[in-house]
Amino acid sequence: MSNFLIILGLILFFFCFFGFIASLVVYLPKAEKEGEKWAVFPFVVMGLMLVFGGVSYHVGMSMKKEKPMVLSKACAVVVGYKHYENCSGRAQTRCSPYEKILLKFEGSAYTRDMRFDAGLARKQVNERVCFRFYDRFKYSHLKSSNIVEWLAP
């Protein structure tokens, strides 16, 4: 919802400038005649678009800032590990490798891969583990879910 309000605010904010230019080109030459009060209408619409765009953007940004990320808790069975090189550059000389753990959550038929901090101990395959993590499905701006700490099962 916050992303929608932010985008709506930016669209309204920028379209009011296009409307201003159009009204200068189209309506103002016609409004030079005496008694033409309808020429004020585009400027009122642009002002309202500017106000609603600013309010929408402000509300969207405040909604986004108010929510701190909360750690989720879950238990799963370790299926395995995947190693990624993550090399970049033309000659692929800059590598920052990382590992993901494959987990099968309780009550789920699918496995999920999650990043975990290098300081966390590796768990054995087919071991039941409980953990706290930042869930990518709750926070869409995350690239992947990240395990923060292991809990006692």
C-alpha positions as CSV (number, residue, x, y, z in Angstrom):
1,M,0.0,0.0,0.0
2,S,2.8,2.4,0.8
3,N,4.5,1.8,-2.6
4,F,1.2,2.5,-4.3
5,L,0.8,5.8,-2.5
6,I,4.3,6.9,-3.2
7,I,3.9,6.2,-6.9
8,L,0.5,7.9,-7.1
9,G,2.0,10.9,-5.3
10,L,4.9,11.2,-7.8
11,I,2.6,10.7,-10.8
12,L,0.2,13.5,-9.6
13,F,3.1,15.7,-8.6
14,F,4.7,15.5,-12.0
15,F,1.5,15.6,-14.1
16,C,0.6,19.0,-12.5
17,F,3.7,20.4,-14.3
18,F,2.6,19.0,-17.6
19,G,-0.8,20.5,-17.0
20,F,0.7,23.9,-16.2
21,I,2.6,23.9,-19.5
22,A,-0.5,22.8,-21.4
23,S,-2.6,25.5,-19.8
24,L,-0.1,28.2,-20.6
25,V,-0.1,27.1,-24.3
26,V,-3.9,26.4,-24.7
27,Y,-6.0,28.2,-22.2
28,L,-4.1,31.4,-21.5
29,P,-4.3,32.9,-25.0
30,K,-8.0,32.3,-25.0
31,A,-8.4,33.8,-21.5
32,E,-7.0,37.2,-22.6
33,K,-10.6,38.2,-23.4
34,E,-12.5,40.0,-20.7
35,G,-14.9,38.0,-18.5
36,E,-13.4,34.5,-19.2
37,K,-13.6,32.9,-15.8
38,W,-13.3,29.3,-17.0
39,A,-9.5,29.8,-17.6
40,V,-9.0,29.5,-13.9
41,F,-10.2,25.9,-13.9
42,P,-6.9,24.3,-15.1
43,F,-4.9,26.1,-12.5
44,V,-7.3,24.9,-9.8
45,V,-7.0,21.3,-11.0
46,M,-3.2,21.6,-11.1
47,G,-3.1,23.0,-7.6
48,L,-5.3,20.1,-6.3
49,M,-3.1,17.6,-8.1
50,L,-0.1,19.1,-6.5
51,V,-1.7,19.0,-3.0
52,F,-3.0,15.5,-3.3
53,G,0.2,14.3,-4.8
54,G,2.2,15.7,-2.0
55,V,-0.1,14.3,0.7
56,S,-0.1,10.9,-1.0
57,Y,3.7,10.8,-1.2
58,H,4.1,11.9,2.4
59,V,1.6,9.3,3.7
60,G,3.2,6.6,1.7
61,M,6.7,7.5,3.0
62,S,5.5,7.7,6.6
63,M,3.9,4.2,6.3
64,K,7.1,2.8,5.0
65,K,9.2,4.3,7.7
66,E,6.9,3.4,10.6
67,K,7.3,-0.4,10.2
68,P,10.5,-1.8,11.8
69,M,11.5,-5.2,10.5
70,V,10.5,-7.9,12.9
71,L,12.3,-11.3,13.1
72,S,10.2,-14.3,12.3
73,K,10.6,-17.7,14.1
74,A,10.3,-21.1,12.4
75,C,11.4,-24.7,12.5
76,A,12.5,-26.8,9.6
77,V,14.6,-29.7,8.5
78,V,18.0,-29.1,6.8
79,V,18.1,-30.5,3.3
80,G,21.5,-29.3,2.2
81,Y,23.7,-26.3,1.4
82,K,24.4,-24.4,-1.9
83,H,27.6,-22.5,-2.5
84,Y,27.5,-19.4,-4.8
85,E,30.7,-17.7,-6.1
86,N,28.9,-14.3,-6.9
87,C,31.7,-13.1,-9.2
88,S,31.4,-9.8,-11.0
89,G,33.4,-7.7,-13.4
90,R,34.7,-8.4,-16.8
91,A,37.4,-10.9,-15.8
92,Q,35.3,-12.0,-12.8
93,T,38.1,-11.2,-10.5
94,R,36.0,-9.7,-7.7
95,C,34.3,-12.6,-5.9
96,S,32.4,-12.5,-2.7
97,P,31.2,-16.1,-2.2
98,Y,28.4,-17.0,0.1
99,E,26.3,-20.0,1.1
100,K,22.7,-20.7,1.3
101,I,21.0,-23.4,3.4
102,L,18.2,-25.4,1.9
103,L,15.4,-25.9,4.4
104,K,12.1,-27.8,4.3
105,F,9.6,-26.1,6.6
106,E,7.2,-28.0,8.7
107,G,3.9,-28.5,6.9
108,S,5.4,-27.5,3.5
109,A,6.2,-29.7,0.5
110,Y,8.7,-27.3,-0.9
111,T,12.2,-26.4,0.1
112,R,13.4,-22.8,0.6
113,D,16.9,-21.5,0.4
114,M,18.1,-18.9,2.9
115,R,21.2,-16.9,3.4
116,F,22.8,-17.2,6.8
117,D,25.5,-15.2,8.5
118,A,29.1,-16.5,8.3
119,G,29.3,-16.5,12.1
120,L,26.6,-19.1,12.5
121,A,27.5,-22.7,12.9
122,R,26.6,-25.1,10.1
123,K,23.9,-27.7,10.9
124,Q,23.9,-31.3,9.8
125,V,21.8,-32.6,6.9
126,N,18.4,-34.0,8.0
127,E,18.7,-32.2,11.3
128,R,15.6,-30.4,12.7
129,V,16.5,-26.8,13.5
130,C,14.7,-23.7,14.8
131,F,15.8,-20.2,14.0
132,R,15.0,-16.5,13.7
133,F,15.1,-14.9,10.3
134,Y,14.1,-11.9,8.2
135,D,11.5,-13.3,5.9
136,R,11.6,-12.2,2.2
137,F,7.9,-12.8,1.9
138,K,7.0,-10.3,4.6
139,Y,9.5,-7.7,3.4
140,S,9.6,-7.6,-0.4
141,H,12.6,-5.3,-0.5
142,L,14.9,-8.0,0.7
143,K,16.8,-10.0,-1.9
144,S,16.5,-13.3,0.0
145,S,15.5,-14.5,3.5
146,N,18.3,-14.3,6.0
147,I,18.8,-16.4,9.1
148,V,20.1,-14.4,12.0
149,E,20.4,-16.9,14.9
150,W,19.7,-20.6,15.7
151,L,17.3,-21.4,18.5
152,A,17.1,-24.6,20.6
153,P,14.6,-27.1,18.9
